[in-house]
Amino acid sequence: MDAQRARELADRYRAELTEKVIPFWEQRCPDPEHGGFFSCFDRQGRLYDTTKYVWLQGRFVWMFARIYSAVQPRPEWLEAARRGLQFIRQYCFDDRGRMYFAVTAEGRRTTRPWGIFSECFAVCALCRYARASGDGQALEQAQELFWRTLELSRQPDLDSLAYPETPRLVTHAVPMILLNVVQELRAAEADSRYEKIGDEMLHRILDLHAHPVERALFENVRPDGGLADTPDGRVLNPGHALESAWFVLHEARPRGDERLRDRAVEIIEWSLERGWDEDHGGLVYFLDYAGFPSPYLEWDMKLWWVHVEALYALLLAHHLTGREDLLEWFERLHAWTWEHFPDPEQGEWLGYLHRSGEPALTLKGSMWKGFYHLPRGLLLIAELLEEMA
């Protein structure tokens, strides 16, 4: 990409972040009465559910601390992150140290712990806040929570509804998120143990879930990496694979490891080959590797986060390899994404489209969609384009 095009796009992505996305959330999501953040807003920005989803609490803290450091050191952004962490510490842990999935606006528990994702995003939040504020206690808490969470992740039946004799599958989401968490920890403080854990997660992603012969990254595999001929075993999630690929590229770049870089680029290629909708454009949500009907009713929807993650993965892959075909893919996806997701009237982006590209839901936030994937992606893309320019 030439410098002029990079500058043009950088300005567009950064303006979208600072003029349309951040204002939408900073004006609505902080709860001035109880602390923490709301996430459920309709298209006009009206709050329709006051439940506080704990994994989003960590994501919102991370994002406010990130823009404080990378966009502008506005005191209200750091204060929002601080109050969010205060809410997490006070209301989001049970007596065992596990984190709830959801609590009320006031902080009363509503939904039991589920997996390790609330914990993982709390670690990231604590790390990023520590870096932005210089709060050493936050970093210590992040480290303690991480090692506890890592042990939880090694429990094969954690929060499982299946009977013990049921053949077990392991999910790609776990090593993927743990690799990202390790990257946050390592950026806050050097520790050789993080390198070891990072290498373990790379092995699990690249050697167990990614299958070069099948040209696919499988979401669920047997513990030894073997494939299971079941709907869960055949499911592909192009968005997850693309997000995971750029996590791997973030490992390859500082190491100067071309083999690691090329493995990540392969995953990007596989995901585009299978995920791109030749009839309507855009990337579908789920696929069955063997071509059977997907059990996920939303399989052919087009989601905002999938496209944002794909854009950054493609741009970074192009930048690190110089390959023009990856740039062509970026431009193709960029055009489709910007035509369909931004909301010029109300700000922020639509999140859920039908296969045709028409809106399926007009909400701007929910228990899944919040102040995270879109602003993170816009910021990462803008920063990379500015570097390229």
C-alpha positions in Angstrom: 0.0 0.0 0.0 1.4 3.4 -1.0 1.8 6.1 1.7 -1.0 8.3 0.3 -3.6 5.5 0.4 -2.4 4.6 3.9 -2.7 8.1 5.2 -6.2 8.5 3.6 -7.4 5.3 5.3 -5.7 6.1 8.6 -7.6 9.4 8.8 -10.9 7.6 8.0 -10.5 4.9 10.6 -9.3 7.3 13.3 -12.1 9.8 12.6 -14.6 7.0 12.9 -13.2 6.0 16.2 -13.0 9.4 17.8 -16.0 11.1 16.2 -18.6 8.3 16.0 -17.7 5.3 18.2 -16.1 6.7 21.4 -18.7 9.4 21.8 -21.6 6.9 21.5 -20.2 4.8 24.4 -18.6 7.4 26.7 -21.9 9.3 26.9 -24.0 6.2 27.8 -22.1 3.2 29.2 -20.7 4.4 32.6 -23.1 4.0 35.4 -22.7 7.2 37.5 -24.8 5.7 40.4 -23.3 2.2 41.0 -20.2 2.1 38.9 -19.4 -0.3 36.1 -20.9 -0.2 32.7 -24.1 -0.7 30.8 -23.9 -2.4 27.4 -27.5 -2.9 26.1 -28.5 0.0 23.8 -30.8 0.2 20.9 -30.0 2.0 17.6 -30.8 5.4 19.1 -28.7 4.7 22.2 -31.6 4.0 24.6 -30.8 1.6 27.4 -33.0 -1.4 27.2 -31.4 -3.7 29.8 -29.5 -2.7 32.9 -27.8 -6.1 33.5 -24.0 -5.8 33.7 -22.2 -8.6 31.9 -19.0 -9.3 33.7 -16.8 -10.2 30.7 -17.9 -6.8 29.2 -16.9 -5.0 32.4 -13.3 -6.1 31.8 -13.4 -5.3 28.1 -14.8 -1.8 28.8 -12.1 -1.0 31.4 -9.4 -2.2 29.0 -10.8 0.0 26.2 -11.0 3.1 28.3 -7.5 2.6 29.6 -6.3 1.9 26.0 -7.7 5.1 24.5 -6.5 7.1 27.4 -2.9 6.0 26.5 -3.2 5.9 22.7 -5.8 8.5 21.7 -5.7 11.3 24.3 -5.0 11.3 28.1 -8.4 12.5 29.1 -8.9 12.2 32.8 -12.5 11.1 32.5 -11.4 8.1 30.5 -9.0 7.0 33.1 -11.6 7.6 35.8 -14.1 5.5 33.9 -11.6 2.7 33.9 -10.9 3.1 37.6 -14.5 3.0 38.5 -15.1 0.0 36.3 -12.3 -1.9 38.1 -13.7 -0.8 41.4 -17.1 -2.3 40.4 -15.4 -5.6 39.3 -13.4 -5.9 42.5 -16.4 -5.3 44.7 -19.2 -7.2 43.0 -18.0 -9.6 40.3 -16.2 -12.4 42.3 -17.9 -15.2 44.2 -16.7 -16.7 47.5 -14.4 -19.1 45.5 -12.7 -16.4 43.6 -14.6 -17.2 40.4 -16.2 -14.4 38.4 -19.9 -14.3 37.7 -21.2 -14.1 34.1 -23.7 -11.3 34.9 -24.8 -9.1 37.8 -27.5 -6.5 38.3 -27.0 -2.8 37.9 -26.4 -2.7 41.7 -24.0 -5.6 41.6 -26.2 -8.5 42.8 -25.3 -11.8 41.3 -27.6 -13.1 38.6 -25.7 -15.7 36.4 -23.2 -18.2 37.6 -19.5 -18.3 36.4 -19.2 -19.7 32.9 -15.8 -20.6 31.5 -12.7 -18.4 32.0 -13.6 -15.5 29.9 -14.7 -13.0 32.6 -11.4 -13.7 34.4 -9.4 -13.3 31.2 -10.8 -9.9 30.4 -10.4 -8.8 34.0 -6.7 -9.7 33.8 -6.4 -7.6 30.6 -8.3 -4.8 32.2 -6.0 -4.8 35.3 -2.9 -4.9 33.1 -3.9 -2.1 30.8 -5.1 0.1 33.7 -1.8 -0.5 35.5 0.1 0.7 32.4 -2.1 3.8 32.0 -2.2 4.8 35.7 1.0 3.4 37.1 -1.0 1.4 39.7 1.3 -1.4 40.8 -1.4 -3.0 42.9 -3.5 -3.5 39.8 -0.7 -5.3 38.1 -0.1 -7.5 41.1 -3.8 -8.4 41.1 -3.7 -9.1 37.3 -0.8 -11.5 37.8 -2.4 -13.3 40.7 -5.7 -13.7 38.8 -4.0 -14.9 35.7 -2.2 -17.8 37.4 -5.5 -18.8 39.1 -7.3 -18.6 35.8 -4.7 -20.6 34.0 -5.2 -23.4 36.5 -9.0 -23.2 35.9 -8.4 -23.5 32.2 -6.7 -26.8 32.8 -9.7 -28.4 34.3 -11.1 -30.5 31.5 -14.8 -30.3 32.6 -14.9 -26.8 34.0 -18.6 -25.7 34.0 -19.4 -28.5 31.5 -23.0 -29.8 31.3 -21.8 -33.1 29.8 -21.4 -36.3 31.8 -17.8 -37.4 32.5 -18.0 -40.4 30.1 -18.9 -38.1 27.1 -16.0 -37.9 24.6 -14.3 -34.6 25.2 -13.5 -31.9 22.8 -11.2 -28.9 23.5 -12.1 -25.4 22.2 -9.9 -23.0 20.2 -11.3 -20.1 22.2 -9.3 -21.1 25.3 -5.7 -21.0 23.9 -6.7 -18.1 21.7 -7.8 -15.9 24.6 -4.9 -17.0 26.8 -2.4 -16.1 24.2 -3.9 -12.6 24.1 -3.9 -12.4 27.9 -0.2 -13.4 28.0 0.6 -10.6 25.5 -1.1 -8.1 27.8 0.9 -9.3 30.8 4.2 -9.4 28.9 3.7 -5.8 27.8 3.2 -4.8 31.4 6.1 -6.7 32.9 8.7 -9.1 31.7 8.5 -12.6 33.0 10.0 -15.6 31.4 7.1 -17.7 32.5 4.9 -15.8 30.1 7.0 -16.9 27.1 6.5 -20.5 28.1 2.8 -20.1 28.4 2.7 -18.2 25.1 4.5 -21.0 23.3 2.1 -23.5 24.8 -0.9 -21.6 23.4 0.8 -21.2 20.0 1.3 -25.0 19.9 -2.4 -25.6 20.8 -3.6 -23.1 18.2 -1.2 -24.1 15.4 -0.7 -27.8 16.0 -4.0 -29.0 17.4 -6.7 -26.7 16.0 -5.1 -25.7 12.7 -5.0 -28.5 10.1 -3.0 -27.8 7.0 -4.2 -30.8 5.0 -7.8 -29.9 5.6 -6.9 -26.2 5.2 -9.0 -25.2 8.1 -8.8 -24.1 11.8 -11.3 -26.2 13.7 -13.0 -24.7 16.7 -13.3 -28.0 18.6 -10.9 -30.9 18.4 -10.0 -33.9 20.5 -7.4 -33.2 23.2 -4.7 -34.7 20.9 -5.8 -32.6 18.0 -7.7 -35.3 16.3 -10.9 -34.4 14.4 -14.3 -35.4 15.5 -17.0 -36.2 12.8 -19.8 -34.5 14.7 -21.5 -31.1 14.3 -19.3 -29.6 17.1 -16.2 -31.2 15.7 -16.8 -29.9 12.2 -17.7 -26.3 13.1 -15.5 -23.5 11.6 -15.7 -19.9 12.8 -13.9 -17.7 10.3 -14.0 -14.7 12.6 -12.4 -16.5 15.5 -9.7 -17.9 13.2 -8.9 -14.5 11.8 -8.7 -12.9 15.2 -6.5 -15.7 16.4 -4.3 -15.3 13.3 -3.4 -11.7 14.2 -2.7 -12.8 17.8 -0.1 -15.1 16.2 1.2 -12.4 14.0 1.8 -10.3 17.1 4.0 -13.1 18.3 5.8 -13.5 15.0 6.6 -9.9 14.4 8.8 -9.1 17.5 10.5 -12.5 17.2 11.2 -12.1 13.5 9.9 -15.6 13.0 8.9 -16.1 9.4 7.7 -19.6 9.9 5.2 -18.4 12.6 4.2 -15.5 10.4 3.5 -17.8 7.4 1.4 -20.2 9.5 -0.8 -17.3 10.6 -1.1 -16.1 7.0 -2.2 -19.6 6.0 -5.0 -19.5 8.6 -6.1 -16.1 7.1 -6.1 -17.6 3.6 -8.2 -20.7 4.7 -10.7 -18.5 6.6 -11.2 -16.3 3.6 -11.5 -19.2 1.2 -14.3 -20.8 3.2 -15.9 -17.8 4.9 -16.3 -15.3 2.0 -19.8 -15.2 0.6 -19.5 -15.2 -3.2 -23.2 -14.4 -3.7 -23.6 -11.5 -1.3 -20.1 -10.5 -0.2 -18.9 -10.4 3.4 -17.9 -13.2 5.8 -20.4 -15.7 7.2 -20.4 -16.5 10.9 -20.2 -20.3 11.0 -19.5 -23.2 8.6 -19.6 -27.0 8.7 -16.3 -28.3 7.4 -18.1 -31.2 5.5 -20.8 -29.0 4.1 -23.6 -30.3 6.2 -26.3 -27.9 7.5 -25.0 -25.9 10.4 -26.7 -26.3 13.8 -26.2 -22.6 14.4 -29.3 -20.8 13.1 -27.2 -17.6 12.7 -24.6 -19.4 10.6 -25.0 -17.1 7.5 -25.3 -13.8 9.3 -22.7 -11.1 8.8 -21.3 -9.8 12.2 -19.5 -6.6 12.8 -16.7 -8.1 14.9 -15.8 -10.7 12.3 -15.2 -8.1 9.7 -13.3 -5.7 11.9 -11.0 -8.6 13.1 -10.5 -9.7 9.5 -9.6 -6.2 8.3 -6.8 -5.9 10.9 -5.5 -9.4 10.3 -5.3 -8.8 6.5 -3.7 -5.4 6.8 -1.1 -6.7 9.3 -0.4 -9.8 7.1 0.1 -7.6 4.1 2.4 -5.2 6.0 4.6 -8.1 7.3 4.8 -10.0 4.0 4.4 -7.3 1.3 1.9 -9.6 -0.5 -0.3 -7.7 -2.9 -3.0 -10.4 -2.8 -3.5 -9.8 0.9 -3.9 -6.0 0.2 -6.5 -6.8 -2.5 -8.4 -8.8 0.0 -8.2 -6.0 2.5 -9.5 -3.5 0.0 -12.3 -5.8 -1.0 -13.4 -6.4 2.6 -12.9 -2.8 3.5 -15.3 -1.7 0.8 -18.0 -4.2 1.9 -17.6 -3.5 5.6 -17.9 0.3 5.3 -20.9 0.0 3.0 -22.9 -2.1 5.4 -22.0 -1.7 9.1 -21.5 2.1 9.9 -24.6 4.0 11.0 -24.2 7.5 9.7 -27.4 8.8 11.4 -26.9 7.5 15.0 -23.2 6.8 15.2 -21.5 3.5 16.1 -22.0 0.4 13.9 -24.8 -2.1 13.3 -23.7 -5.5 14.6 -25.9 -8.1 13.0 -26.8 -8.3 9.3 -28.7 -10.9 7.3 -26.8 -12.7 4.6 -27.9 -10.2 2.1 -26.3 -7.4 4.1 -29.6 -5.9 5.3 -29.8 -5.2 9.1 -31.1 -8.2 11.1 -30.9 -6.4 14.5 -30.5 -2.6 14.9 -29.1 -2.7 18.4 -25.8 -1.1 19.1 -25.0 -3.0 22.3 -26.0 -6.2 24.0 -24.6 -9.0 26.2 -22.2 -9.7 23.4 -21.7 -6.4 21.6 -20.0 -3.6 23.5 -17.2 -1.1 23.6 -14.5 -3.4 22.5 -14.1 -5.2 19.1 -15.0 -2.1 17.0 -13.0 0.5 18.8 -10.1 -1.8 19.3 -10.1 -2.7 15.6 -10.4 0.9 14.4 -7.6 1.9 16.7 -5.3 -1.0 15.7 -5.9 -0.4 12.0 -5.4 3.3 12.3 -2.1 2.9 14.1 -0.9 0.4 11.6 -1.9 2.5 8.6 -0.1 5.5 10.2 3.0 3.4 10.6 2.7 2.4 6.9 2.2 6.0 5.9 
